[in-house]
Amino acid sequence: MIKCASVYTYEMDNHQIALAEIKAQLDEKITLLEHSVGIVMCYTEFINTGVLKYLCDNLPFDVVGVTTASQAVNSEHGELILTMFVITADDVRFKAGATECLEEGIAGPTRTAYHQAAQGAADLPGLALVFPPLILKYAADDYVDIWEELIPHTPLFGTLAIDDTISFEGSETIYNGFTSKTAMSFVLCYGNIHPRFSVTVLPEDNIMPYKAEVTRANGPFVHEINNRNAYQYFAELGFASDGAPTESFLFVPFMIDLRKRDDYDGIPVLRGLSSFTEDGTAIFRGNVDENSIFNLSSFSDRDVISTTLLQVEKVNSLPDVNGVLSFSCIIRRMVLGINPYLELETFQDNMDSQTPFMMGYAGGEICPTSVREGIPVNRFHNYSFVTLII
């Protein structure tokens, strides 16, 4: 049986106090079983002061995760905080690892790291928790693709690292005491684990009836829409000027229909527009399939909270919930404006108080949209709220 606990500390300076707080909460909430792992999210200063490394060096399990903008556990939420979600079991084994630098390519270092971590495992994992770096030249779908090659039919769940800066330049991934802006950390979960997932996007009422077709694209690079140069297309709609998206348009989600994919399950994904190249190619924050159809959508603070409540309702309605790990797109936090903690508070206030959880903000979300006959439809998402239920 799996057991979970969520713990936290605000102590960024005194290493011993931070460790004592984490250990005291663990002793109060859970008895560690034969195998354990910790998933951590933290403010970047915990790395700079050495507190994170000290915790990793002195806890009796591997610790893997990312920096983030703000986060919550059952009793606390905020920005200047470190939170940790601890999973422990007798019949589930955890193998943690991290890649080398990915700036020169994702596939090779990921294969090497996976084989090192999985050494001795006779079967495929039942779940992989993946924490990629935010390297802007890659579509985050590339991370999903390599893991699906290595561990086919394994559900993937995770988030890209971010921080509290505008360009996320301080974001790092975490593997025990090692942190990196360019490496991917991960946990492979083997044994008696049966994860469930929930993805919440936008209210259907927000989807505009107008549709357009992506007529020429390559990965995240959309060259033509309705046979028009992408920049010209958006400029004519008033969504781009002076070679860049208008500021407001950066908060407009694209709902992409994936019906041309072999694994289409009827569930679209959201994409965000990042920028334009000099030749008018639109660069998105994830892959956009050529010949796919998209709708534009609207997104407000009310939509953020309504979809958060919907996610909570889904989780609270499920039986046998041992723990919950949730990631919400950082754009959702930005949309909240002067109330940046409102989504965290809403999730915290409405979750079943007996369910251990950790929630944090993501630079892109990785989660299956469905699992059919044991085969997960793993996707990379923007603008979305994703949840792992253990």
N, C-alpha and C positions, 0 to 999 in steps of 0.2 A: 504493500500500500504506500502511496505517495503522501507525504506531509509537506506543508509549506509554511513559511513565516516571513513577514516583512518587517525590516528593522531600519533604523535611521540614526544619523548623527548630524548635528550642526557644528560640531567641533572641528574647525579647520586648522588649528594651530598646535594643540597639545595632543601628540600621538597617543599617549597612554590613556588619556581621558576618552578619546574617540573609541579606542579599542574596548575599554571597559564598558562604555555605553552599549556598543554593539553586542558584546558578549552577554551582558546582563539581560538585554532584551531577548536574545536567543535562548538563554537559560529559562526565562520566564515563559516563552511561547512554544518551545519545541525541544524534543529530545532527538538529537542527531542519530540517524540510523546508519547502516553500513556504508552507504554511498550518499554523498552530498555535493552540491554545487551552489555557488552564489552568483546571481545576476545583479550587477551594480549599475546605477546611474548616478552621476554626480556633477556638481559645479566644478569648473576647471581648477579652481584654487586648491581643491583637495589634492590634485596632482602636484601643483607647484610647491605646496608646503610639505610634501612627503607623507601626508596622512594616509592617502590611498595605498601607497606602497607598504606602509607599516601595517595597515589592516590586512592586506593580502599576505604579507609575510608571516602573520601571526594568527590567521584563521586556519582551521584544519580541513580546508577544502579549496578547490580552485575557484577563482573569482574572475568573471568575464563580463564585459559590458561596454558602455559608452559614456561620454560626457553628454549633457543635455542642457536645455534652457531652464526648465523647471520640472518638478516631479512631485508625486504624492504616494504615500502609503496610507494604511488605515487611519492612523491618528494624526498625521502631519502632512503638510505640503509647503512648497516654497521653491525658491531659486538657489539660495545659499545653503544647500543641504546635500547630503549623500544618503541615498536609499539603497537597500539591498533586498532582493527577493531570494530566499534560501529554499531550495528543493532538496528533500532527503527521502531515501527509500532503501529497503533491503533488496527489492527485486527489480530495480532500475539502476543501470550503471551510467556514469557520466564521464565522457572523455573530452577534455577541453584542449584547445589549441589556438594557434595564431599563425598567420602567414608571414612571410618576409614582405618587404616593400612591394606594392602593387603598381607603382607608377609606370613601369615598363611592360605591364601586362598582368592580367588577372589569372588566367588559366594555369600557367606553370606553377607559380607559388602556391596557389590554392590546392592543386593536386598534391604537391609535396607535403604541405601541412596536413591535409586530410589523411594521407597514408601514414604519416608519422603518428597522428592522434589515434587512428583506427587500428593500429598494429595489434594483432592478436584477436580482433573481433571476428567472430565466425559468421555474423549476420549483418544486415544493414540496420542502421538506427531507425527507431520508430518516430523520431523527431530530431530536427537540427535547429538550434538557435543560432542565428548568424548576425554578426555585427560588423558591417562593412564601413570603411572610411568614406568620407564625402570627397571624392576625386571628380571634379566637374567634367573632365574630358570623357568620362565613362557614363553610359546609361546604366542605371542600377539594375536593369534587367540582366545585364551581363553577369552579375553576381548570382542571380537566380539560375541562369543557364548553366553555369559551371557546376553548381551544386546538384542540379538535376542530372547532369552527366555522371557525376561521381556517385550519387546515392539516389538512383531513380526510384520513384514512387514513395519518396520520403517527404513528409510535410516540412516546409521551411517557415520559420517565423523569426522576425527580427526588425531592426531599425538601423538606418545610417546615422552615424554620429553627427551631432551638432553642438553648438554652444550658444551663449547669449549675445554674440556679436552679429552685426548685420550680414557679414559675408561668411560667418561660421569659421573664420580662420583659425580659431583656437580649438576646434573640435578634435577629439581623439578617441580611439578605441582602446579597450583595456583587456589585458590578459595577465592576471596575477599582478605582479609589480611593474610589468612592462606596459607602456602606453605609446601610442603611435598615431600620427596623422595619415599614414599611408598603408597600414597593415589591417587585415581583417581578423577578428577574433571569433570564436565559435565554440559551441558545446554540442556534442553528439550524444543523444540519449538512447540507450539500448535497454531492451527488456520489456517489462510489463507496463508500458505507457500507452495511453489511448487518448491523445489530445483532441480537443474540439476547438473550433475557431468561429469567430464572428467578425464580419467586415461591414461597417456602416459607412455609407457615402453621403448622399444628399437626398433631401425630400424630393419625391417625384414631381411635385408641383413646381420645383425650381428649374426644371429642365425646359429650355426654350424649344418651341416646336420647329424652329429652323434647323435644317441639317445640311452638312456639307461633306464632300468626299475628299479624302486624301489621295490625290492622283499620282503623286511621285514622292517617295520617302525612302530613307535608309536608316534604320535604327531610330534614334531620337531626332534625326535631321529630316524635316519636312520641307521639300523643295517646292511642291505645287499643291494647291487646293482648288478643286473645281477647274483644273487645268490652268490656273493662274499662279504666277509667282507668289509665294506665301506672304512675303512682306507687302506686296501690292494688294493682295487680297485683304489683309488685316488693316492696312492703311485706308482703303476705301470704306471700310466699316467704321473707321474712326478709332481703331484699337492700336494703331502704331503711328509714330511720327519721328522724324529725325533719326531714322535707323534703329529705333528701339520700341519696345512695347510701351504704351502709356502706363503710368503708374497704377491706375486702377485696374488695368487689364491683367496685371500680374496676379490678381486675386480672383480671376475668372477661371473656374475649372472647365476642362474639356472632358466630356463623357464619351469615351471611345467604345464603339461596338466591335467586339472581337469575333463576330460570327464566322469569319473566314478561317479562324484557327481550328486545327484538328481537335483541340481539347476545349472548345467553346462550351461553356456550361450555362449560358444565358445571362451571365452577370458581367456588366461592363466594368471598365476601370477608369479612374480619373487621371488626367494628366495636366500638368502646369506648364505654361510657356515660360521659357527662361530668357531668350535673347534672339537676335538675328545676326547672321553673317553679312559680310559686305555684299554678297550677291543676292541677298534677300531670302536665304534659307532660314526657316524658323527652327530654333533648337528647343526641344522639349526636355522635361526632367525625367523622361522615361521613353522607351521605345513606342513609336506610333506606327502601326501596321499600314503598309501601302494598300490602298483600296478600302481601308476601313472608313466607316461613317462616324461622324462625331456631332454631338450637340453641344452648344454652349449652355452653361448653367450660371445661376446666381448663388451667392454665398454671403450670409449675414451672421451676426452674432447670435440671433435667434436660431438660425439653422445649426450652428455649432452646438448649442445647448440642447436643442430638440433631438439631434442625432446622438448626443451623449446619453441622454435619458433613454433613448431607444436601445442603445447598447447595454446599459445597465439592466433594463427590463429583460433583455434576452438572457443575460448571464444569471440574474436572480431566478429566472424561471427554470433553470436547468437543475437536474438532480446530481448528487454526488460531486459537488465542486470542492476540490481540495485547495485550489489557489488560482489566482487570475493575474495575468501579465498583459498590460495594455499599452499601446503606443498610439499617440494622436499626432497628426501632421503639424509641424510648426506653423504652417500657414493658418491653421485653425486658431492657434494662440494669437497670431498677429491680428486676425479678424476681430478678436475680442477687444482690441484697442486698450482703453484705460482700465479694463478689468481682466488683466492677463491670467489671473488665477481662477476665473469663474468656472471654467470647464473642470479643472482639478477639484474644486470645491463641490461642484455638482456631482461628479463621479463619486467622490468620497462620501458625501452626505446621503447618497441613495443606494450605494452598494450594501448588500447584506453585511452587517457588522461582524458576523462570524466568519466571513470569507477573507483570508489573507490576500492582499493584492499590492501590486506596484504599478503605477502609471507614469509615463513620461512622454516628452515630446520628441518627435522623430524628424529626420531629414529625408524621409521617404520610408514607406512601410512595406514589409515583406510578409505576406500571409496568404494562405490558400483562400480562394473564393468559395470552394466547395471540396468535399472529399466524396468521390463516388466509387463504390465497390472497392474501397481501400486505396484508391488512387487520388492523391491530392492535385488540385489545379492550382499550382503555386503561381502567384502573381506579385509584381511590384506595383505599389500604389502611390498616388499623390492625394493630398487633401482628405485623406480617409482616417478612420478610427478603427484599429484592428485589435483583436483580443484573442489571447490564448487561454483556454480553460483547461486546467489539469485535473 
